[in-house]
Amino acid sequence: KARYVNKLVNMNVFADDTGLEIGTTEANNISDYGGGATATYGIGINGQNAPKIENNSVTSGTGSGAVYGINVAAACDGSLILNANYISDITGGSGILYGIFAESGGNRSIYSNQIFNLNGAGTVYGLYWATNPISPSGDIYKNNVYNLTSTSSSGPVRGIYIDGGTTVNVYNNFVSDLKMPAGNAAEPITGIHVNAGTSVRLFYNTIFLNATSSGINFGSI
């Protein structure tokens, strides 16, 4: 079967649509994007129903504001699939840096994504599961999240972050090599962080943390 790859600088889709697919049949190679002080996205979607984002490579993004590898904004609804995306070598400034930010989709499947080499001077998230405007259910599994670094003293650095949901299953993920060399804060590094949720179930995940810091108040979970 033929495999097609589109090389793009960035991809933002904001018009209302149903069944949007990005990379499902033709993979995208998105690189060298951003560079400004406003929010920047490798792939950003809004106003979509039941989108699928699969098989994309998002690399070499930069910015001093918020920087996203993949952003699924709040106006999307229906189911959401994020599968087999390769997100790496993204550099942020003091703004928040996200590998994947999933804010909407009632039933979500986020799996088999590679997220690594994210470096920022503020908060760094590998995979962020958010809840706006609904409380979703779904699964996060078989993702590989590693080599995330913040040069900030307060950070934090989060491998996988769950900020709510009805039933969220998090399993068979691998999280490792999270770093804050100047970290000096309570819980500056967490492999999987559950901030909120009705029923969040964690099982069969592998988390390896071996970070050190020059800060006095430092630890990892």
C-alpha positions as CSV (number, residue, x, y, z in Angstrom):
1,K,0.0,0.0,0.0
2,A,1.3,3.4,-0.9
3,R,2.3,5.7,1.9
4,Y,2.1,9.5,1.3
5,V,3.8,12.1,3.5
6,N,3.0,15.8,3.4
7,K,5.7,18.1,4.7
8,L,4.2,21.2,6.3
9,V,5.3,24.1,8.5
10,N,2.1,23.9,10.7
11,M,-1.5,22.8,10.6
12,N,-4.4,24.7,12.1
13,V,-8.1,23.7,11.4
14,F,-10.8,25.9,12.9
15,A,-13.8,25.5,10.6
16,D,-16.7,23.2,11.8
17,D,-16.5,19.7,10.4
18,T,-17.5,16.1,11.1
19,G,-15.1,13.2,10.9
20,L,-11.9,15.2,10.3
21,E,-8.9,13.0,9.7
22,I,-5.3,14.3,9.9
23,G,-2.7,11.8,8.9
24,T,-5.0,8.8,8.9
25,T,-4.4,7.9,5.2
26,E,-1.6,10.4,4.4
27,A,0.9,11.1,7.1
28,N,2.1,14.6,7.8
29,N,5.6,15.8,8.7
30,I,5.3,19.1,10.5
31,S,8.5,20.8,11.5
32,D,10.3,24.1,12.2
33,Y,7.1,25.9,13.3
34,G,6.5,28.7,15.7
35,G,9.2,31.1,16.9
36,G,7.0,33.9,18.2
37,A,5.7,35.1,21.5
38,T,2.1,34.1,21.0
39,A,0.7,30.5,21.3
40,T,2.0,28.3,18.5
41,Y,0.8,24.8,17.4
42,G,2.2,22.0,15.3
43,I,-1.3,20.7,14.8
44,G,-4.3,22.6,16.2
45,I,-8.0,21.8,15.7
46,N,-11.1,23.5,16.9
47,G,-14.9,23.1,16.1
48,Q,-14.5,19.5,15.0
49,N,-16.8,16.5,15.6
50,A,-15.2,13.1,16.1
51,P,-11.7,14.0,14.8
52,K,-8.8,11.5,14.3
53,I,-5.2,12.6,14.4
54,E,-2.9,9.7,13.5
55,N,0.6,9.0,12.1
56,N,1.9,12.5,12.2
57,S,5.4,13.7,12.9
58,V,5.5,17.1,14.8
59,T,9.1,18.2,15.4
60,S,11.3,21.3,16.0
61,G,8.7,23.7,17.3
62,T,9.8,26.8,19.2
63,G,8.3,29.8,21.0
64,S,8.4,31.9,24.0
65,G,4.6,31.8,24.6
66,A,2.6,28.6,25.0
67,V,3.9,25.9,22.6
68,Y,1.9,22.8,21.5
69,G,2.8,19.8,19.6
70,I,-0.9,18.8,19.1
71,N,-3.8,20.9,20.5
72,V,-7.4,19.7,20.5
73,A,-9.4,22.7,21.6
74,A,-12.5,23.0,23.7
75,A,-15.0,23.4,20.8
76,C,-14.5,19.9,19.5
77,D,-17.0,17.2,20.4
78,G,-17.9,13.6,19.8
79,S,-15.2,11.0,20.0
80,L,-11.5,11.7,19.7
81,I,-8.6,9.5,18.5
82,L,-5.0,10.5,18.9
83,N,-2.8,7.6,17.7
84,A,0.7,6.9,16.6
85,N,1.9,10.5,16.5
86,Y,5.6,11.3,16.9
87,I,6.2,14.5,18.8
88,S,9.8,15.5,19.5
89,D,12.5,18.2,19.8
90,I,10.2,21.1,20.8
91,T,11.7,24.0,22.7
92,G,9.7,26.5,24.7
93,G,10.5,29.6,26.7
94,S,8.8,30.6,29.9
95,G,5.3,29.8,28.5
96,I,3.7,26.3,29.0
97,L,5.0,23.6,26.7
98,Y,2.7,20.7,25.8
99,G,3.4,17.6,23.7
100,I,-0.3,16.7,23.4
101,F,-3.1,18.9,24.9
102,A,-6.5,17.2,24.6
103,E,-9.2,19.6,25.9
104,S,-12.3,18.1,24.3
105,G,-13.9,15.0,23.0
106,G,-16.5,13.1,25.0
107,N,-14.9,9.6,24.5
108,R,-11.2,9.6,23.9
109,S,-8.6,7.1,22.8
110,I,-5.0,8.4,23.1
111,Y,-2.5,5.7,22.4
112,S,0.8,4.6,20.8
113,N,2.1,8.2,20.7
114,Q,5.8,9.0,21.1
115,I,6.5,12.2,23.0
116,F,10.1,13.1,23.8
117,N,12.8,15.7,23.8
118,L,10.6,18.6,25.1
119,N,12.6,21.4,26.7
120,G,11.2,24.6,28.3
121,A,11.9,27.3,30.8
122,G,8.5,26.9,32.5
123,T,5.9,24.2,32.9
124,V,6.3,21.2,30.7
125,Y,3.6,18.5,30.0
126,G,4.1,15.5,27.9
127,L,0.4,14.6,27.6
128,Y,-2.3,16.8,29.2
129,W,-5.9,15.4,29.5
130,A,-8.2,18.4,30.1
131,T,-11.9,18.7,30.7
132,N,-13.6,21.6,29.0
133,P,-16.5,21.9,28.5
134,I,-17.5,18.3,29.3
135,S,-16.2,15.6,31.6
136,P,-14.8,12.9,29.2
137,S,-14.2,9.2,29.5
138,G,-11.7,7.1,27.6
139,D,-8.3,5.5,27.6
140,I,-4.6,6.6,27.6
141,Y,-2.4,3.6,26.8
142,K,0.8,2.5,25.1
143,N,2.3,6.0,25.0
144,N,6.0,6.6,25.4
145,V,6.8,9.9,27.1
146,Y,10.5,10.6,27.9
147,N,13.2,13.2,28.1
148,L,11.2,16.2,29.3
149,T,13.2,19.1,30.8
150,S,12.4,22.4,32.5
151,T,15.2,24.8,33.4
152,S,12.8,26.6,35.8
153,S,13.2,26.3,39.5
154,S,9.4,25.9,40.0
155,G,8.5,24.0,36.9
156,P,6.7,21.6,37.1
157,V,7.4,18.8,34.7
158,R,4.5,16.2,34.3
159,G,4.8,13.1,32.1
160,I,1.0,12.4,31.9
161,Y,-1.4,14.9,33.5
162,I,-5.1,14.1,34.2
163,D,-7.3,17.1,35.0
164,G,-10.6,15.4,35.4
165,G,-12.9,13.0,33.7
166,T,-15.7,10.5,34.4
167,T,-13.9,7.1,33.7
168,V,-10.3,7.4,32.6
169,N,-8.2,4.3,32.2
170,V,-4.4,4.9,32.1
171,Y,-2.4,1.8,31.3
172,N,0.7,0.3,29.7
173,N,2.4,3.7,29.3
174,F,6.1,4.3,29.7
175,V,7.3,7.5,31.3
176,S,10.9,8.2,32.0
177,D,13.8,10.8,32.1
178,L,11.9,13.8,33.4
179,K,14.3,16.6,34.6
180,M,14.5,19.9,36.4
181,P,18.1,20.5,37.2
182,A,17.4,23.7,39.1
183,G,14.1,22.4,40.7
184,N,13.3,23.9,44.1
185,A,9.6,23.3,44.7
186,A,7.1,20.7,46.2
187,E,6.4,17.9,43.7
188,P,8.4,19.5,40.8
189,I,8.4,16.2,38.8
190,T,5.6,13.6,38.5
191,G,5.5,10.7,36.1
192,I,1.7,10.4,36.1
193,H,-0.2,13.2,37.9
194,V,-4.0,12.9,38.7
195,N,-5.3,16.3,39.6
196,A,-9.0,15.6,39.3
197,G,-11.5,13.0,38.1
198,T,-14.4,10.8,39.2
199,S,-12.9,7.4,38.4
200,V,-9.3,7.5,37.2
201,R,-7.7,4.1,37.0
202,L,-3.9,3.6,36.7
203,F,-2.5,0.1,36.0
204,Y,0.5,-1.5,34.3
205,N,2.4,1.7,33.7
206,T,6.2,1.9,33.9
207,I,7.6,5.1,35.4
208,F,11.4,5.6,35.8
209,L,12.5,8.8,37.5
210,N,16.1,9.4,38.4
211,A,16.3,13.2,38.4
212,T,18.6,15.3,40.5
213,S,18.6,19.0,41.3
214,S,20.7,21.8,42.8
215,G,17.6,23.0,44.7
216,I,17.2,22.3,48.4
217,N,13.5,21.4,48.1
218,F,13.3,18.8,45.4
219,G,11.7,15.4,44.8
220,S,9.9,13.3,42.2
221,I,6.9,11.0,42.3
